[in-house]
Amino acid sequence: MKSVLLYVNDDSGLDARYQAALDLTRALEGHLHCLRPNPYLPQMAFDGITGMSVVYDMSKYAQESDVKLRAELEKRLAVEDVPWDYQAINADPARGLSRNSALADITVLSSCSGIKDNTMPLGILGDVIFNTNIPAVVQPDNMKKFDVAGPAVVAWNGSFEAGNALRGAVPLLQLASDVHIVVVEEDKDHDLPPLNASEYLSRYGIKSEIHEIAASKSSVEAVLLSTVDTLNASYIVMGAYGHSRAREFLFGGVTRNLFRDCPVPLVVSH
């Protein structure tokens, strides 16, 4: 895991994403790729009675904003101790990030916990996670670090998605001080029991402790968040969207709720 892909956008989560990406790049001794996808970069437009001048004005404003954003970020990066590059592309965020993830190892996004109307939309998170094959860090806006060396919680439900997340997070878990595999019992059989996950990690020299907790009347996410607090965990590794995105949007779900309310970074895969 050497290539860290950072989503660049002038929103409430940018500073937290930036700091988390730096922490990851340093810990992994990797390279930081800053990607600015913007569907409003200058394009061909025709003035006249059609009103196409509006498109030109939007493109001009977007270009001016992007030039300023790039100058500010490159000024900050110039004094950091990590190798980096910066790329601006003409694409909507989800498509741009997905298409440019082919040679990345992990991407850094934001949660949906920020300032209303200036935060990461849930749709972008879902699209990127569904359309990429690499783990994504979902960083809370108020958490301006990623403590790679701290304790890690693996949220385990025995699913295919949980297995993908665990496998993708191995390079991070190798750096964690402690690894806790947390199973919230929901009166259903697990396809892969937590012992299998622990044995898998042991092959990479990672020691782990299994915690099996009854959900009782609490929601799964409430139990997970309580456990994170008890264990003083730095981040959670979890599979995302075990149910369809439509079902999670209509009825809620662990993924959706944690994207909004989790106080620590999530490392997720689908």
N, C-alpha and C positions, 0 to 999 in steps of 0.2 A: 504494500500500500504506500505509494510514493507520490501520486498525483492527486492534488486536492482541488476540486472545482468549486469556486465561490460565485454565488449569484449576486451580481452587482445591480442594485436598483436603489433609487433615492427614497427609501421608505423608513418607517420607524425601527425596523430590525437590522438595518445595514451595519451599524456599528457593532452590534452583538455578533452578527455573522462574521464580520471582518476579524474580530478578536478571536473567535472560536477557530476560524480557518488558520490564523497564524499559529495558535496553540497546537493544532493538529499537524500543521506542516513542520513545525519545529520538532515535535515529539517523534514524528515519523521520518525526519530528515529527508523531507520530500520537496516537491515543487508546487507552488501556488499558482493556479490558473484562474484569473479574474475574468468572468464573462459578463458582458453587458448586452443582453438581448433587448431590442427595442423595435416594435413594429412600426414606429413613426419616424424612423430615420428617413432622410430625403429620398423621395421618389419622383418620377415624372408626373407633372401636374399641368393642367391647361387652365389658363385664366379666361374669363369671359362670362357670358350670361349663364353658363352652367353652374357657376358658383364654385368651380374647382380651386379657386384661390384659397378657399378655406383649408384644403388639403396641404397646399404649399405653406400656409401660415403655421399649421400644426407641425409640419416637418421642420420648418425653420426653428420653431421654438424648441422642438425635441433635440435638434442638433446642438443648439446653444446650451441647453441644460446638460446634455451629455458631455460636451467639451468641458464644462465646469466641473461636473462630477468626476470625470477622468483625471483632470488636473489635480483635484483635491486628493483623490485616492493614490495617484502615483507619487505625490509629494509625501504622503504618509508611508508608502511602501519603500521609498528611497532610503529611509533610515532604519528599516527592519533588517533582520539577519536571515532572511529566507530568499531563495531564488523565486522569481515571479515573472509573469507576463500578463498583459491586459489585451483583451479582444472585444470589440464591439461588433455586433451582427444585427442584421435586419430580420428580426423574427419575434414572434410573441414569446414570453418567458418560458412557458412549458415546452414548447417545441424547440426553442433554441437550446435550452439546457439538456433536453433529451438527446438531440442530435449531436451535441458536443460532449456527451458523456462516454463515448465509445472508448476513448483512451484515458479516462479518468478512473480513479479507484474509489473515490468517495466525494459526494457533493454536499455543500453546506447551504441549507435553506433556513427559513424562519418559521416559527410556530404562528398560530393565529391569535396570539395573546396580546398583540400590540394595540396601538391607538386605532380606534375605529376609523375606517375609510383610509387609513395609511398603513395597513398591515398586510401580511402575506395572505392572499385569498386561499381558502381551503381548496378551491379547484386547481390551483397551480400545484400545490403539494400533491394532490391525488394524481394529477396527470404525470408529474415527474416520477413519482414512485412507481406508478403502473408501467411506465414506458422506458424505464432504465433497468439495468441489471447490476447496479452498484448500490451500496448502502447510502442512505441520506441522513445527514445530521439535521434534526429539526430543533433549532436553537430558540429558546425563549428570548424575547426582546430585552428583558431586564437582566439577563445572565451574560455578562461580557467576558466570558472565559469558557474554556473546555478543559477540565482537569483530567487529563489522560491518565495520570498516575493515581487517581483516587479510586475508591471502591466502585464497582459496577454491579448493576442489577440486570439479570437476564430474565425477562418476562416470558415464561415458558408455558405453552398450552399444548405442546406436542404436534403442532400443525406444520404443514409444508412452509408456510410463511415464517414461522418461528425458526425453523431450521435454516432457511435462507439468511435470516437476520444474524443468527448465531455464527454461521459459517463466514459471512462477510465481515463480521466484527472481530474475528480472531486476532488480527494485528493490533487492534486496540486493547483487547482483553489481555494480551500478553504483557501489556504495560501497566495494567491495573494492579493496585495493591491487594485487592480482594475481589473475588467474583462470586456473586450470590445468584443461584438459579431459583427463582421464585415461581411457585405453582399455586394458583388460586383455584381451589377445588370447586367445580361447578356441577357435580353429580353427573359427569360424563367421562367416558374412557378416553384416554389420550392415545393418539396414533403412535407417538413416540414418548415413552416415559422419561421423566427428568434424568434418570440414571444414564440413559443413552446419551443425553446431552453432556452430562458430566464426563462420561467416558470419552466422548469425542474431544472435548477440550483437553483432557489429560494427555492425549496423543501429541498435543502441541506444548506440553509442559505447563499447562494452566491448571492450577488447583481450584476447585470450586466447592461451594457448600450449597446443599439443597434445602429449601424452605417450602414446606407444603402447608398452605394456610386455607382454612375454610372461609368461604365468602359470607356465610350466614345471610344476614339481611343487607349487607353492604354490597355496593357495586364492585365489579372487578377493578375498575380504575381507582376507586376509593381505597381498596385494600392495597393495591400497588403503590399508591402515593403514600399511604401510611407506612408501608415497609421501607420505601425510599427514605423517608424521614427518620425512621428508627435506625436504619443501617448507615445513615449519613452518606448515601450514595451520590456519586458525581454525575452519573448518567444512567439511562435505561436502554438496553438493547431489546428490541421487540419486532415481531412480524406485524405488518400493517395490512389492514383491510382483509381480515379473514372472511368477512361477508362481502357481498357486492357493495360497491360504492353507493348505488342507489338506495339500498336498504339502510346503510349507515347514515345517509343524508336524511332520509325520511324518519327513521326511528332512533337515530343515535347509535353509538357504538363506542367500544373502547378506543379505537384509533381516533375517531373524530373528537371525543371528549379530551383525550390526552393532548391532541394537537392544540386544543384551546387552553387547557388548564395546567399542564405539567410544568412544575417550577424548575426542572433540570432538563438538560438536553436529552433528546431521544435519538438513538441510532436505529433506523428502521429500514426494512426491506420488504418487498412483496413477493 
